[in-house]
Amino acid sequence: MMETRNSRRGGRLVRAVILAWAGLSAAAHADTFVGAKRVLLISIDGLHQQDVARCIGANTCPNLAQLSQTGATYTQAYTPGLSDSFPGLAALLTGGTPKTTGLFYDVSYDRTLFAPSDTACTGPRGWNVAFDETTGIDGKDGGALVHLDGGGAFNPQAIPHALKDGACVPVYPHDYLKTNTVFEVIKAHLPGARTAWADKHAWGYDWVNGPSGHGVDDLARTEINAVDPATKSDYTDVYTHTEKFDDLHVQAILNQIDGKDAAGGQDGLAVPTLFGTNFQTLSVAQKALAAKGGGYLDADFTPNAQVAAAIQYVDGALGRIVAALKQRDLYASTVVIVTAKHGQSPVDHQTLVKNGDTLSALLQANNYLDPKGNFGQNNTTSGNLNDGSGQAGTGFVQTDDVGLIWLRDRSQRDAVLATLQAHLGCSSDGLCADGPQAYILSGDKLAAAFGDPDAGRTPDIIVQPNPGVIYTSSKKKDGEHGGNAPDDSHLALIVAYPGMAGGRTVSDRVQLTQVAPTILKVLALDPQWLHAVAVEGTPVLPGLE
């Protein structure tokens, strides 16, 4: 696994040929990344920029600090308008926002699709698409998630259908993504390249393969909501348990660095050109009840006990990965990118408001949703069942610290908006959306930011409540994400490479979407080969020259 002088010469020769073939000049590839042969992308869900600044200042994350000294730290990095894991990761892997990728949430709605059971595509259109823990076969018929690999196959009840060229075809998660990924570009344009990824849902994250279905050579199939037989609970019950789940992904990375597959069962493989993983431990600690040591102590991001320990755990895991790269003489040729799909809100517990899901209740009380309750994340098998009224589809509402509304009867949009505007306050039936950072998007403004709802995928209305509001009455969590509150959207981002003049701080405002074209630039590939980059004009990250 040691890199030799000849192998480095060979790598440079391959890159030179690719540059010439693509019509690019050597000058287009910044000298900063000469010698870079691979990219390791790490998403630490929940990691704010302020978390990084605080832990480096307190010397409680020495490995993150070391990475920052060999790279660029971005102090103004943000999510692309929504902060669920799907749009956050899609930004990192495609260079696009939900407007282009079509990913709004792991459970969302599409007016053009047919039910999983409708294999002829003859029934009503409209389906609440659930690409979460239920996408694995263990979730069939509401079954218990008893296998770490989700049961080893897709759940047919989670796979809707679409009419394509006159044929009724299943829509797997990779079919659902509307644009290609960095994995696909790398495999198409770097001969012999390998790709790998590990994430929190075994089958829902199939979309990282991209529309080809084959972008990732080594996709770890691990399900965070699987029942751990040792504890009889899933891995999110407490952050220390989540560490054990994240350790599986750390070991996958270590195996790949060692020339094996993620499971460690196949040897003699090339180290992936692009690989990475997602950490959940910090996110679980941030959501935990403040009274039990979760979240933060104040608005200055002073971590409570669980968050402090979670950051130390993740930092230690990064240290193990970097040490393995160094041991195999791979560190000098590896660009390491550390960021987050999303933040967590609220940091200041004094702003927390949990009045229950008042948005869904308000819509249902005014007969804007299916009267039988077939809407929302907990009703993922009844998205387009006809209730006999002639309405095709139930509509859908997705709420966390945001509200995404796909209307059942779209002709009622103005009436719905009037109802929402009449309940902006924080009363028992109010939306808590009356502050200066709250807003309700619809019409032309929504279409400009997220795409035209007429196309079927984009919500009709998006409600962003006041920062700190969570549409839940749960007694198990004091934090959430998904929306565009400041604590959701302002994230950590470090791009580290030993060949870079390190220790630089970049204060330009950047988006997660800029990571994807930057990955391709590192590998001397054309960022314009990413469809979303070409459509949205996504630039590479500044400050890396």
C-alpha positions, 0 to 999 in steps of 0.5 A: 500500500506504500506509494512509490516514486513511480506510482506518483509519476504515473498519477501525474501522467494520468492527470496530465492526459485527462487535463489535455483530453478535457481541454483544460490547461495545467494552470486551471488546476491550482498548484496547491493540490499538485500531488493530490491523489484522493479526497476524504470527505467527512461530515460531522452532523451538527458541527457548527463553525462556532464549535470548531472555533471554541474547541480549537481555542480550548485545545479540546480537539487537537486533531481538528486543530492540526487539520486546520493548520494544514489547510483553509478554515471557512468561517462563513459556510452555510447550507443551501436553504434547507438543512435536512441530511438529504439536501445537505449531503446532496449539496456536498456531492452534486454541487446543487441545491434542492431546486436542481437535485430534487431532494428536500427531505429524506421523507417528502412528496412527489405529485408525479409518482404512483404507489409502490403497489401500483405496478401499472401506474394506473391509479392516482398520482402523488406519493409520500416518498420515504427514503429513511430507515423504512427503505430496507426490507426490515421495514416491510409491513412496519416490521422491527429493524432487527438487522444492522444492514436493514435486512439486506434488500430494499423494502418494495413498499418504499419504492414508488413507481413512475411512468417513463417512456410509456413504461411503469418503472420502480423509482429507487433512491438513486433514480429519485436524484435529479442530477449526477454526483461527484462519484459518477464523474470520478468513475467516468473520467479517472480510469481505475478510480474507486469510490466509497461512502458510509452513512446512517441509513442502509438503503435510503442513502442508495441515492449517493450512487447517482442516477446511474445507480453505480457511482459508489463501488463500496457503499456501506449498508448500515442502519442507525435505527436498527435494534442493537441486540446487546441493548435492545435499542437503536443506536440513537438512544444515547450519544455513547451508543451512537459512538458505537455506530460511528465506530463502524464507519471509522473502521470502514474508512480504516479498512479502505485505507488498508486496501480492503472493502468497508467490511474488511473482507476483500483485500488488495483493493486500491484506496478509494479516490473519493471516500468518506463517511458521516458522524451522528454522535454529535447530532444525538448529543445536541438533541439530547435534553438539556436537563440531562446534559445535552445541547449547550449551556448558552448562546455562545456555544459553550457545550454541555457535557454530552456535546463536549464529550461528543466533540472529543470522540469525533476528534479522536476518530479523526485522529485515528483516520489521519494516523492510518493515512500516515502509516500507509504513506498516504497522508501527503497525497490526501485532501481531507475535507471536514464539514457537516450536512447540517447544524442543530437548533437551538443552541440557546436553550432559552429560545426553545419552543416546543408547542407540538406540531401546531402547523399540521394541526392547524392545516388539518383543523381547516380541512386542508389535509386528508381527513383520514390523517394520511399525511405526514412522516408517520403515514408513509404507506398511504400517500395517494390512496383515494378516500372516495372524494375524487381527490387524487392524493393526500398531500403531505406535511414535513415538520421539524424546525421547518414546515414543508407543505404539499397541498392536497388541493392546490387551488386552496393555496391562497386560503391556506396562506391566509390561515397561516398568516392569521396564526403567526403568533406563539399561542397554543395553535400558533406557528411561532413565526412572527419574528424577524427571522421567520418567513412563509415562502410561496409563489414566485419567491419559492419557485425561484429558490426551490423550483416550481411546485407545478413540476411535482417535487417542490413544496407549495409552501415553506414555513420557517418559524422563529429560531428555536421553534421545533414543531414537536412536543417530544420529551426526548429531544431539545434540538432539531434541524431541517430548516434555515435557522442560523444554528441549522445553517452556519457550519464548519468547513475545513479543507486540509492538505499537507501541500497547502500553505496552512493555517489560513482563514477564509471569511468569504460567505460560501455554500456547501454546494461549493465543496463538490466542484472543489473535489473535482478541481483537487483531482484535476477534473472539470467541475462543469461535468457536474450537472448541478454545477453547470446549471447553478453556476456553482463556483469552487471554494475560494482561498485555495490558490 
